Amino acid sequence: MKKFFFLFLILCVVAGFAAAEDEGSGLSIGVEFGIKNINEANNDNRFYYLMPMLIYENSFLNDALDVYAEIDHTIGLTKVPNEYGNDVNPHSMYVDLMLGYNLKIGDASKLSFILENEFDELIIYPRFKGSNNLTGIFTPAIKFTQTFDAGDIYAKIGTPITYIQEYKEADTEVGLDFTLGWDSSFGLGLEAKICTLIVPGEYAGYSHLETTVSYEAEHIYIEVETIIPKETDKDGITITPEFDLIFGKFTFYVKSEFAGVGISDSQVVVSPALGIKLSF
């Protein structure tokens, strides 16, 4: 496991130096430190982690082709028991790969065809025999963008297909997401996404609502993401504010997740994090 971690760090460093001579290459490296459940009365349920990350985002063919790739390696600094009862430091990964093709319609409209695949919570260690140790989500989507003087208004329809789930006997899930957003010409961003589930049928219907409000100026970026589930009183609302400071190629950020908001007789779970990114 240590060899894998050091290999990942070497990959980040080598990729960074390789891109350093190419200004605006679209490559970013970073690291995040966070604490999950920091407001726990005792220290038993707190989880400390370190997460190095490697991100690549760029456009080709006169902005007709969009490419995005991200890999995050979460290193648990708090030990957890494995299936044999031994305390170990967990390791997991998140991988996101996206390819998009943009078709211009006139001077102010654009139709985008998007294919995205996520490997969420790829558990490297400890692995469990009764689990896939991985969640895989493939999402084809189509997006329409219209440009006005006040900014860009866009609508998107996606079909997330969860083809690998944590539990081996779990059924494949198919959903349908509807997104409407506005990227203003003065830095304000608004987005709302309604998520529904189609398959399996016994759970079909509205799943949750995601909203994002953001503002970007010369050296700052502020964002508040809110997730409102169908059963709010049972699952609770999740609110995640984030604040970024941008100095040249460096971005410093701090954020905190507030989970379980609105559940009666239950404590809100607070999970703060801070990090730094370097873009080349």
C-alpha positions as CSV (number, residue, x, y, z in Angstrom):
1,M,0.0,0.0,0.0
2,K,2.8,2.4,0.8
3,K,4.3,1.6,-2.6
4,F,1.0,2.6,-4.3
5,F,0.9,5.9,-2.4
6,F,4.4,6.9,-3.2
7,L,3.8,5.9,-6.9
8,F,0.8,8.2,-6.9
9,L,2.8,11.1,-5.5
10,I,5.6,10.5,-8.0
11,L,3.0,10.6,-10.8
12,C,1.8,14.0,-9.5
13,V,5.2,15.5,-9.3
14,V,6.4,14.2,-12.7
15,A,3.2,15.3,-14.4
16,G,3.6,18.7,-12.8
17,F,7.2,19.2,-14.0
18,A,6.2,18.0,-17.5
19,A,3.5,20.5,-17.7
20,A,5.3,23.4,-16.1
21,E,6.8,24.6,-19.4
22,D,3.4,24.5,-21.1
23,E,1.4,27.5,-19.8
24,G,-2.3,26.8,-19.5
25,S,-1.9,23.0,-19.9
26,G,-5.0,22.3,-17.9
27,L,-3.2,20.2,-15.3
28,S,-3.6,20.7,-11.6
29,I,-2.2,18.9,-8.5
30,G,-3.3,19.4,-5.0
31,V,-3.7,18.0,-1.5
32,E,-6.6,18.3,1.0
33,F,-6.7,17.6,4.7
34,G,-10.0,17.0,6.4
35,I,-11.8,15.8,9.5
36,K,-15.1,13.9,9.2
37,N,-17.5,14.3,12.2
38,I,-15.4,16.8,14.0
39,N,-18.2,17.8,16.4
40,E,-18.4,14.3,17.9
41,A,-18.5,14.6,21.7
42,N,-15.6,12.1,22.0
43,N,-12.9,11.3,19.5
44,D,-14.2,7.7,18.7
45,N,-16.1,8.6,15.5
46,R,-13.9,11.3,14.1
47,F,-12.0,10.4,11.0
48,Y,-8.9,12.3,9.8
49,Y,-7.7,12.0,6.2
50,L,-5.2,13.3,3.7
51,M,-6.2,13.4,0.0
52,P,-3.7,14.2,-2.8
53,M,-5.3,14.8,-6.1
54,L,-4.5,15.1,-9.8
55,I,-6.8,16.9,-12.2
56,Y,-6.6,17.4,-15.9
57,E,-9.1,19.7,-17.8
58,N,-8.7,21.0,-21.4
59,S,-10.4,21.6,-24.7
60,F,-9.3,20.7,-28.2
61,L,-10.3,21.2,-31.8
62,N,-11.3,24.8,-31.3
63,D,-13.2,24.0,-28.1
64,A,-15.2,21.3,-29.9
65,L,-13.8,18.5,-27.7
66,D,-13.7,18.7,-23.8
67,V,-11.7,16.3,-21.7
68,Y,-11.7,16.0,-17.9
69,A,-9.9,13.5,-15.7
70,E,-9.6,13.5,-11.9
71,I,-8.0,11.0,-9.5
72,D,-8.1,11.4,-5.7
73,H,-6.4,9.2,-3.3
74,T,-7.9,9.3,0.2
75,I,-5.5,8.2,3.0
76,G,-7.1,7.6,6.3
77,L,-5.1,8.9,9.2
78,T,-7.5,7.3,11.7
79,K,-7.3,3.6,11.9
80,V,-10.4,1.4,11.4
81,P,-11.0,-2.3,11.9
82,N,-10.8,-4.7,9.0
83,E,-12.8,-7.9,8.6
84,Y,-10.2,-9.7,10.8
85,G,-10.6,-7.2,13.6
86,N,-7.2,-5.6,13.1
87,D,-6.9,-1.8,13.1
88,V,-5.6,-0.4,9.9
89,N,-5.3,2.9,8.0
90,P,-7.8,2.8,5.1
91,H,-7.0,3.8,1.5
92,S,-9.6,4.6,-1.2
93,M,-9.7,6.3,-4.5
94,Y,-12.1,8.4,-6.6
95,V,-11.7,8.5,-10.4
96,D,-13.7,10.7,-12.7
97,L,-13.3,10.6,-16.5
98,M,-15.4,12.8,-18.9
99,L,-15.5,13.4,-22.6
100,G,-17.7,15.9,-24.3
101,Y,-18.3,17.0,-27.8
102,N,-19.7,20.5,-28.5
103,L,-21.7,21.3,-31.6
104,K,-22.2,25.0,-32.3
105,I,-25.7,26.1,-33.4
106,G,-25.4,29.6,-34.8
107,D,-23.3,32.2,-33.0
108,A,-24.9,32.0,-29.5
109,S,-26.0,28.4,-29.1
110,K,-24.2,25.1,-28.3
111,L,-25.3,21.5,-28.1
112,S,-23.0,19.2,-26.0
113,F,-22.9,15.4,-25.9
114,I,-21.3,14.2,-22.8
115,L,-20.0,10.7,-21.6
116,E,-18.8,10.5,-18.0
117,N,-17.7,7.5,-15.9
118,E,-17.0,7.7,-12.1
119,F,-15.4,5.2,-9.9
120,D,-16.5,6.3,-6.5
121,E,-15.1,4.9,-3.2
122,L,-12.8,2.5,-4.9
123,I,-11.6,0.8,-1.7
124,I,-8.0,-0.2,-1.9
125,Y,-7.5,-1.2,1.7
126,P,-8.9,-2.8,3.8
127,R,-10.9,-4.8,1.2
128,F,-14.0,-6.9,2.3
129,K,-15.0,-10.3,0.8
130,G,-18.7,-9.6,0.8
131,S,-18.4,-6.3,-1.1
132,N,-17.4,-5.1,-4.6
133,N,-15.2,-2.5,-2.8
134,L,-16.2,-0.1,-5.7
135,T,-19.1,2.0,-7.0
136,G,-19.2,2.6,-10.7
137,I,-21.4,5.2,-12.3
138,F,-21.7,5.8,-16.1
139,T,-23.6,8.9,-17.2
140,P,-24.4,9.8,-20.8
141,A,-25.9,13.3,-21.0
142,I,-26.9,16.0,-23.4
143,K,-26.6,19.8,-22.7
144,F,-27.9,22.9,-24.5
145,T,-26.3,26.3,-23.8
146,Q,-27.6,29.7,-24.9
147,T,-25.5,32.8,-24.6
148,F,-27.0,36.2,-23.8
149,D,-25.6,39.5,-22.7
150,A,-26.2,38.5,-19.1
151,G,-24.4,35.2,-19.4
152,D,-25.0,31.6,-20.3
153,I,-28.2,29.7,-19.6
154,Y,-28.0,26.0,-19.9
155,A,-30.2,22.9,-19.6
156,K,-28.9,19.3,-19.2
157,I,-30.4,15.9,-19.1
158,G,-28.3,13.0,-17.9
159,T,-28.9,9.3,-17.3
160,P,-26.7,8.0,-14.5
161,I,-26.3,4.2,-14.6
162,T,-24.9,2.7,-11.4
163,Y,-23.5,-0.6,-12.9
164,I,-21.3,-1.5,-9.9
165,Q,-22.4,-1.1,-6.3
166,E,-20.8,-1.7,-3.0
167,Y,-22.9,-4.7,-2.3
168,K,-22.4,-7.6,-4.8
169,E,-26.1,-8.6,-5.0
170,A,-27.4,-5.1,-5.6
171,D,-29.4,-4.4,-8.7
172,T,-28.2,-2.0,-11.4
173,E,-29.7,1.4,-10.8
174,V,-30.8,3.8,-13.6
175,G,-31.7,7.4,-13.0
176,L,-32.7,10.5,-14.8
177,D,-31.3,14.0,-13.9
178,F,-32.6,17.3,-15.0
179,T,-30.3,20.4,-14.6
180,L,-31.0,24.0,-15.2
181,G,-28.3,26.7,-14.7
182,W,-27.1,30.2,-15.3
183,D,-23.5,31.4,-15.5
184,S,-23.8,35.2,-15.3
185,S,-21.5,37.6,-17.0
186,F,-20.7,39.3,-13.6
187,G,-19.5,36.2,-11.7
188,L,-22.8,34.8,-10.2
189,G,-23.6,31.2,-10.9
190,L,-26.9,29.4,-10.2
191,E,-27.7,25.7,-10.8
192,A,-30.5,23.3,-9.8
193,K,-30.5,19.6,-10.5
194,I,-33.5,17.3,-9.9
195,C,-32.5,13.7,-9.5
196,T,-34.9,10.8,-10.1
197,L,-34.6,7.0,-10.1
198,I,-36.2,4.9,-12.8
199,V,-34.8,1.4,-12.0
200,P,-35.4,-0.6,-9.8
201,G,-39.1,0.1,-10.0
202,E,-39.9,-0.2,-6.3
203,Y,-37.8,2.9,-5.6
204,A,-38.7,4.8,-8.8
205,G,-39.5,8.5,-8.5
206,Y,-38.0,11.7,-7.1
207,S,-34.7,11.1,-5.3
208,H,-33.3,14.5,-4.3
209,L,-32.6,18.0,-5.3
210,E,-29.1,19.6,-5.6
211,T,-28.6,23.3,-5.8
212,T,-25.4,25.3,-6.2
213,V,-25.0,29.0,-5.7
214,S,-21.5,30.5,-6.6
215,Y,-19.8,33.8,-7.1
216,E,-16.4,34.3,-8.7
217,A,-14.3,37.5,-8.7
218,E,-10.7,38.2,-9.5
219,H,-9.1,36.4,-6.5
220,I,-12.0,34.7,-4.8
221,Y,-14.5,32.0,-5.4
222,I,-17.5,31.3,-3.1
223,E,-19.8,28.3,-3.4
224,V,-22.7,26.8,-1.4
225,E,-24.0,23.4,-2.4
226,T,-27.2,22.0,-0.9
227,I,-28.6,18.5,-1.3
228,I,-32.2,18.0,-0.3
229,P,-33.3,14.3,-0.2
230,K,-36.8,13.1,-0.7
231,E,-37.2,12.1,2.9
232,T,-35.7,15.2,4.5
233,D,-36.8,14.3,8.1
234,K,-35.1,10.9,7.8
235,D,-32.0,11.6,5.8
236,G,-31.5,15.3,6.5
237,I,-30.3,18.1,4.3
238,T,-26.6,18.4,3.4
239,I,-25.1,21.9,3.0
240,T,-21.5,22.4,1.9
241,P,-20.1,26.0,1.7
242,E,-16.6,26.6,0.2
243,F,-14.4,29.6,0.0
244,D,-11.4,29.8,-2.4
245,L,-8.5,32.3,-2.5
246,I,-6.7,32.4,-5.9
247,F,-3.2,33.8,-6.3
248,G,-1.8,33.2,-9.7
249,K,-1.5,29.5,-10.2
250,F,-2.2,28.7,-6.5
251,T,-5.7,28.1,-5.1
252,F,-6.2,27.9,-1.3
253,Y,-9.6,26.7,-0.2
254,V,-11.6,25.8,2.9
255,K,-14.9,24.1,3.1
256,S,-17.2,22.3,5.5
257,E,-20.0,19.7,5.0
258,F,-23.0,20.0,7.4
259,A,-24.9,16.7,7.1
260,G,-28.2,15.7,8.7
261,V,-29.7,19.2,8.9
262,G,-33.4,19.0,9.7
263,I,-33.4,15.6,11.4
264,S,-35.1,15.9,14.7
265,D,-33.3,14.8,17.8
266,S,-30.1,14.2,15.8
267,Q,-26.8,16.0,15.8
268,V,-25.7,17.7,12.6
269,V,-22.4,16.0,11.4
270,V,-19.8,18.7,10.6
271,S,-16.8,17.7,8.4
272,P,-14.4,20.6,7.6
273,A,-11.5,20.4,5.1
274,L,-8.8,22.7,3.7
275,G,-6.6,22.3,0.8
276,I,-4.3,23.8,-1.9
277,K,-4.1,23.3,-5.6
278,L,-1.4,24.3,-8.1
279,S,-2.4,24.8,-11.8
280,F,0.0,24.6,-14.7
